[in-house]
Amino acid sequence: MSKWLIVGAGLTGATLAERIASVRGDEVLVIDRRDHVAGNTYDYTNDDGIVVHKYGPHIFHTNSDRVRRYVNRFSEWRPYEHKVKAVLDGTEVVVPFNFNSIETVFPPGRASRYIEQLTRLVPRGQSIPVLTLMQADNADLRSLAGFVYENVFKNYTRKQWGLLPEELSPSVTGRVPIRASRDDRYFQDSFQGIPAHGYATMVSRILDHPRIRVALGTKYEDVAGDFPTCRTIYSGAIDEFFSRRLGALPYRSLSFRFETLNLEHRQSVGQLNFPNTQDYTRITEFKHLTGQSSPKTTVAYEYPSTYVPGENEPYYPIPRDETNALYARYRTLADATDRITFCGRLGTYRYYNMDQAIGAALVVFEKQIKGK
């Protein structure tokens, strides 16, 4: 009989299952309502032989040596540095906005002036959030920030989140900077890549332990009564666990339209953003990520939407003062719930990257589980 029930076979649940089985030596049952492991990182080979990410592009990146060492135990890696361009009036411009972007968009004299002023304010190679730069004393920098805000940031944010940038927490708006450099990489972490055999394989390897059993297509509410003495780790939506008794926490959802083309490549980079046109926010071309060679290519058009329980998937918590306050009330309920640990992006209502999800799971194990 399992001593632990883990709800969710994504990165958080898999990491905790592996640690409990390997370090504590306990029996673990991992359940997931979906028919696959790896959560939103799940990838597969489509009918045209192209590896795609079912729930949108996932590029692993981290500065954490601990997280890097952990994932290296379960996967070989294809080095990959993600590059993104935004389509502005038909012109592809590097994002985050940097010196190259400035020179693409503005006349030479004006571009040189903007770069000079930006270099004086921001140490070379560093970044500054757009909203912060809009408050600069220098008129040129305010002008530059205003352009980026209006043309790159505002409408994309409205499509992605259903809100204006000012209505979101700085934890989101701070992720869209202007860079004082020519570094065209979307991420600047020391370790970046794609699992050589895919995320689904990596997570399957994490779960491949004699003390771990996995049951897919299984809902927590259908089996919870069968494990009355188990300690439970719940990585689903915290408000759903409590039947939304305090009100529903809002999430943003996504839908995707996949298209396979008889082309070597559709676009010059892995991701093209469309801030001001189209209903979709971005197009991802997966062969850039995976490095596959094929005369065909598959792309995904990404459409943000409001999360509706039972109709689509909750992808992103929406960090705002009022939602954080509602989550805090659910956190109080969670803290008073015996034998259940809430974790993961949905369980803690946090906007985690993949490495942060794994890192947080390792911390939960060390502080709350290992010695208890």
C-alpha positions as CSV (number, residue, x, y, z in Angstrom):
1,M,0.0,0.0,0.0
2,S,1.4,3.4,-1.0
3,K,2.4,5.7,1.8
4,W,2.2,8.8,-0.5
5,L,-0.4,9.9,-3.1
6,I,0.9,12.5,-5.5
7,V,-1.7,14.3,-7.6
8,G,-0.1,15.4,-10.9
9,A,2.6,13.8,-13.0
10,G,4.2,17.0,-14.2
11,L,7.7,18.3,-13.2
12,T,6.6,19.1,-9.6
13,G,4.9,15.8,-8.9
14,A,7.6,13.7,-10.7
15,T,10.4,15.3,-8.8
16,L,8.8,14.9,-5.4
17,A,7.9,11.2,-6.2
18,E,11.5,10.5,-7.2
19,R,12.9,12.1,-4.0
20,I,10.4,10.3,-1.7
21,A,11.0,6.9,-3.4
22,S,14.8,7.3,-3.6
23,V,15.7,9.1,-0.4
24,R,12.9,8.0,2.0
25,G,12.4,4.6,0.4
26,D,8.6,5.0,0.6
27,E,6.0,3.7,-1.8
28,V,4.4,6.4,-4.0
29,L,1.3,6.4,-6.2
30,V,1.3,9.2,-8.8
31,I,-2.0,10.0,-10.5
32,D,-2.9,12.3,-13.3
33,R,-6.2,13.0,-14.9
34,R,-4.5,13.3,-18.3
35,D,-3.4,10.2,-20.3
36,H,0.2,11.2,-20.2
37,V,3.0,12.2,-17.9
38,A,5.0,15.5,-18.0
39,G,2.1,17.9,-17.6
40,N,2.2,20.9,-19.8
41,T,5.7,20.0,-20.9
42,Y,4.4,16.9,-22.7
43,D,5.8,16.4,-26.2
44,Y,5.3,13.8,-28.9
45,T,6.0,12.9,-32.5
46,N,3.1,13.9,-34.8
47,D,1.9,12.0,-37.9
48,D,4.4,13.9,-40.0
49,G,7.3,12.8,-37.9
50,I,7.9,16.2,-36.3
51,V,8.3,16.4,-32.5
52,V,5.9,19.0,-31.1
53,H,5.1,20.4,-27.7
54,K,1.4,19.8,-27.2
55,Y,0.9,22.7,-24.7
56,G,3.1,25.2,-26.3
57,P,6.9,25.7,-26.5
58,H,9.0,24.8,-23.5
59,I,12.6,25.8,-23.4
60,F,14.5,24.7,-20.3
61,H,16.8,27.4,-18.9
62,T,18.3,27.9,-15.4
63,N,21.1,29.5,-13.4
64,S,20.7,26.9,-10.6
65,D,23.5,24.4,-10.4
66,R,21.3,22.2,-8.2
67,V,18.5,22.1,-10.7
68,R,20.9,21.5,-13.6
69,R,22.6,18.6,-11.8
70,Y,19.2,17.1,-11.0
71,V,17.8,17.2,-14.5
72,N,21.1,15.9,-16.0
73,R,20.5,12.7,-14.1
74,F,17.5,12.0,-16.3
75,S,18.3,13.5,-19.7
76,E,20.9,14.3,-22.2
77,W,20.5,17.8,-23.6
78,R,20.5,19.5,-27.0
79,P,22.0,23.0,-26.5
80,Y,19.5,25.5,-27.7
81,E,19.3,29.3,-27.2
82,H,15.8,30.6,-27.9
83,K,15.4,33.6,-30.2
84,V,12.2,35.5,-30.6
85,K,11.2,38.3,-33.0
86,A,8.1,40.5,-33.0
87,V,6.4,41.4,-36.3
88,L,5.9,45.2,-36.3
89,D,4.3,46.6,-39.4
90,G,5.7,43.7,-41.4
91,T,9.2,44.0,-40.0
92,E,10.7,41.3,-37.8
93,V,12.3,42.9,-34.7
94,V,14.4,41.2,-32.0
95,V,12.7,40.9,-28.6
96,P,13.4,41.6,-25.9
97,F,14.2,45.0,-27.4
98,N,17.9,45.6,-27.6
99,F,20.5,47.7,-29.6
100,N,19.8,45.6,-32.7
101,S,16.1,46.2,-32.3
102,I,16.6,50.0,-31.9
103,E,18.7,50.1,-35.1
104,T,16.1,48.1,-37.0
105,V,13.2,50.4,-36.1
106,F,14.6,53.9,-35.9
107,P,16.6,56.1,-38.3
108,P,20.4,55.9,-37.7
109,G,20.8,59.2,-35.9
110,R,17.9,58.6,-33.6
111,A,18.9,55.0,-33.0
112,S,22.5,56.1,-32.0
113,R,21.1,58.7,-29.6
114,Y,18.8,56.1,-27.9
115,I,21.6,53.6,-27.6
116,E,24.0,56.2,-26.1
117,Q,21.4,57.4,-23.6
118,L,20.5,53.8,-22.6
119,T,24.1,52.9,-22.1
120,R,24.5,55.8,-19.7
121,L,21.6,54.6,-17.6
122,V,21.9,50.8,-17.7
123,P,25.2,48.9,-17.3
124,R,26.1,47.2,-20.5
125,G,24.6,43.8,-20.8
126,Q,22.0,44.6,-18.1
127,S,18.2,45.1,-18.6
128,I,15.6,47.5,-17.4
129,P,11.8,46.9,-17.4
130,V,9.8,48.9,-19.9
131,L,7.5,50.4,-17.3
132,T,10.6,51.5,-15.3
133,L,12.2,53.2,-18.3
134,M,9.0,55.1,-19.0
135,Q,9.6,57.0,-15.7
136,A,13.2,58.0,-16.7
137,D,14.3,61.6,-16.4
138,N,15.7,61.6,-19.9
139,A,13.2,62.5,-22.6
140,D,14.9,60.2,-25.2
141,L,14.6,57.2,-23.0
142,R,11.0,58.0,-22.2
143,S,10.4,58.2,-25.9
144,L,12.1,54.8,-26.5
145,A,10.2,53.2,-23.7
146,G,6.9,54.6,-25.0
147,F,7.5,53.2,-28.4
148,V,8.3,49.7,-27.0
149,Y,5.3,49.9,-24.7
150,E,2.9,50.8,-27.4
151,N,4.2,48.6,-30.2
152,V,5.6,45.5,-28.4
153,F,4.3,45.3,-24.9
154,K,0.8,46.7,-24.4
155,N,-1.3,44.9,-27.0
156,Y,0.6,41.6,-26.6
157,T,0.0,41.8,-22.8
158,R,-3.7,42.6,-23.4
159,K,-4.0,39.5,-25.7
160,Q,-2.0,37.2,-23.4
161,W,-3.5,38.2,-20.0
162,G,-6.7,40.0,-20.9
163,L,-5.3,43.0,-18.9
164,L,-3.1,46.0,-19.5
165,P,0.5,45.8,-18.2
166,E,-0.3,48.3,-15.4
167,E,-3.0,46.0,-14.1
168,L,-0.5,43.1,-13.5
169,S,2.0,42.4,-10.8
170,P,5.6,43.5,-11.5
171,S,6.5,39.8,-11.5
172,V,5.0,39.7,-14.9
173,T,5.7,43.1,-16.3
174,G,9.4,42.9,-15.2
175,R,9.8,39.9,-17.5
176,V,9.6,42.3,-20.5
177,P,12.8,44.4,-20.4
178,I,14.8,46.5,-22.7
179,R,18.4,45.3,-22.9
180,A,21.6,47.4,-23.1
181,S,23.3,45.0,-25.4
182,R,23.2,43.2,-28.7
183,D,22.5,39.8,-27.1
184,D,19.7,38.4,-29.2
185,R,18.9,35.4,-26.9
186,Y,15.5,35.5,-25.3
187,F,16.9,33.9,-22.1
188,Q,20.4,34.7,-20.6
189,D,20.7,31.8,-18.2
190,S,23.9,29.8,-18.0
191,F,22.2,26.5,-18.9
192,Q,19.8,26.4,-21.8
193,G,18.5,23.5,-23.8
194,I,15.9,20.9,-24.9
195,P,15.9,17.3,-23.6
196,A,17.5,15.3,-26.3
197,H,14.8,12.7,-26.2
198,G,12.0,15.0,-25.2
199,Y,10.3,16.1,-22.0
200,A,8.0,13.1,-21.8
201,T,10.9,10.8,-21.9
202,M,12.8,12.8,-19.2
203,V,9.8,12.8,-16.9
204,S,9.2,9.1,-17.5
205,R,12.8,8.5,-16.4
206,I,12.3,10.5,-13.3
207,L,9.3,8.3,-12.5
208,D,11.0,5.1,-13.4
209,H,11.6,3.7,-9.9
210,P,10.4,0.4,-8.4
211,R,8.7,2.2,-5.5
212,I,6.7,4.5,-7.8
213,R,3.5,3.5,-9.5
214,V,1.8,5.8,-12.0
215,A,-2.0,5.8,-12.8
216,L,-3.0,8.0,-15.7
217,G,-6.5,9.0,-16.6
218,T,-7.2,9.1,-12.9
219,K,-9.0,12.0,-11.0
220,Y,-8.2,12.8,-7.4
221,E,-11.8,13.0,-6.4
222,D,-12.3,9.4,-7.7
223,V,-9.6,7.9,-5.6
224,A,-9.1,10.1,-2.6
225,G,-11.3,8.0,-0.4
226,D,-9.2,4.9,-1.2
227,F,-6.2,6.4,0.6
228,P,-7.4,7.8,3.9
229,T,-4.0,7.4,5.6
230,C,-1.8,8.5,2.8
231,R,0.1,11.7,2.9
232,T,-0.9,13.6,-0.2
233,I,1.0,16.0,-2.4
234,Y,-1.4,18.1,-4.5
235,S,-0.2,20.0,-7.5
236,G,-3.5,20.8,-9.0
237,A,-5.4,24.1,-8.7
238,I,-5.8,24.9,-5.0
239,D,-9.2,26.5,-5.4
240,E,-10.4,23.5,-7.2
241,F,-9.3,21.3,-4.3
242,F,-11.5,23.3,-2.0
243,S,-14.5,23.3,-4.5
244,R,-13.9,27.1,-5.0
245,R,-15.7,27.7,-1.8
246,L,-14.1,31.2,-1.4
247,G,-14.5,32.0,-5.1
248,A,-12.7,31.0,-8.2
249,L,-9.0,32.0,-8.7
250,P,-8.6,33.3,-12.2
251,Y,-6.2,31.7,-14.7
252,R,-5.4,32.3,-18.3
253,S,-5.7,29.4,-20.7
254,L,-4.4,28.7,-24.2
255,S,-5.5,26.9,-27.3
256,F,-3.3,25.9,-30.2
257,R,-3.7,25.4,-34.0
258,F,-1.0,23.1,-35.4
259,E,-0.1,23.2,-39.1
260,T,2.4,21.1,-41.0
261,L,3.9,22.7,-44.1
262,N,5.9,21.2,-47.0
263,L,8.8,23.5,-46.1
264,E,12.2,23.1,-44.6
265,H,11.5,26.1,-42.4
266,R,8.6,28.6,-42.1
267,Q,10.4,31.3,-40.1
268,S,13.9,32.4,-39.2
269,V,13.6,31.8,-35.5
270,G,11.8,29.5,-33.2
271,Q,9.2,32.0,-32.2
272,L,7.5,35.0,-33.9
273,N,5.3,37.3,-31.8
274,F,2.4,39.2,-33.2
275,P,1.7,42.0,-30.7
276,N,-0.6,44.2,-32.7
277,T,-2.1,42.0,-35.4
278,Q,-3.9,38.6,-35.6
279,D,-5.9,36.9,-32.9
280,Y,-2.9,34.7,-32.0
281,T,0.0,35.9,-29.9
282,R,2.8,33.9,-31.4
283,I,3.8,31.2,-33.9
284,T,6.3,28.5,-32.8
285,E,8.2,26.4,-35.2
286,F,9.3,23.3,-33.3
287,K,12.2,22.2,-35.6
288,H,14.2,25.2,-34.4
289,L,13.9,23.8,-30.8
290,T,14.5,20.2,-31.5
291,G,17.0,20.4,-34.3
292,Q,15.2,17.9,-36.4
293,S,15.9,17.5,-40.1
294,S,12.9,17.0,-42.3
295,P,11.5,18.4,-45.6
296,K,8.4,19.3,-43.6
297,T,7.9,21.6,-40.6
298,T,5.2,21.9,-38.0
299,V,4.2,25.2,-36.4
300,A,1.7,26.1,-33.6
301,Y,-0.5,29.2,-33.5
302,E,-1.2,30.2,-29.9
303,Y,-4.5,31.8,-28.8
304,P,-4.8,33.0,-25.2
305,S,-8.3,32.8,-23.6
306,T,-10.0,32.9,-20.2
307,Y,-9.9,29.7,-18.2
308,V,-13.3,28.0,-18.0
309,P,-13.3,25.0,-15.7
310,G,-14.3,21.8,-17.6
311,E,-13.7,23.5,-21.0
312,N,-10.0,24.2,-21.2
313,E,-6.8,24.0,-19.1
314,P,-5.5,26.5,-16.5
315,Y,-2.1,27.6,-17.7
316,Y,-1.1,30.8,-15.9
317,P,-2.1,32.2,-12.5
318,I,-2.9,35.9,-12.9
319,P,-0.8,37.8,-10.4
320,R,-2.6,40.9,-9.1
321,D,-3.2,42.3,-5.6
322,E,-6.8,41.0,-5.5
323,T,-5.9,37.5,-6.7
324,N,-3.0,37.2,-4.4
325,A,-5.3,38.2,-1.5
326,L,-7.8,35.4,-2.5
327,Y,-5.0,32.9,-2.8
328,A,-3.8,33.9,0.7
329,R,-7.3,32.9,2.0
330,Y,-7.0,29.5,0.3
331,R,-3.5,29.2,1.7
332,T,-4.9,29.5,5.2
333,L,-7.3,26.6,4.4
334,A,-4.5,24.6,3.0
335,D,-2.3,25.1,6.1
336,A,-5.1,23.8,8.2
337,T,-5.6,20.7,6.0
338,D,-4.0,17.7,7.6
339,R,-1.6,15.4,5.7
340,I,-1.8,17.4,2.4
341,T,1.0,19.5,0.9
342,F,0.1,21.9,-1.9
343,C,2.8,22.7,-4.4
344,G,3.5,23.5,-8.1
345,R,2.3,26.4,-10.2
346,L,-1.4,25.7,-9.6
347,G,-1.1,24.5,-6.1
348,T,0.8,27.6,-4.9
349,Y,-0.7,30.0,-7.5
350,R,2.7,31.1,-8.7
351,Y,4.1,31.8,-12.2
352,Y,6.9,29.3,-12.2
353,N,9.3,28.5,-15.0
354,M,10.3,24.9,-15.4
355,D,13.5,25.2,-13.4
356,Q,11.7,27.0,-10.7
357,A,9.1,24.3,-10.4
358,I,11.8,21.7,-10.0
359,G,13.8,23.8,-7.6
360,A,10.7,24.5,-5.5
361,A,9.9,20.8,-5.4
362,L,13.4,20.0,-4.2
363,V,13.0,22.6,-1.4
364,V,9.6,21.3,-0.4
365,F,11.2,17.8,-0.1
366,E,14.1,19.0,2.0
367,K,12.1,21.2,4.3
368,Q,8.8,19.5,4.7
369,I,9.1,15.9,3.7
370,K,12.6,14.4,4.0
371,G,12.9,14.1,7.8
372,K,9.2,13.6,8.6
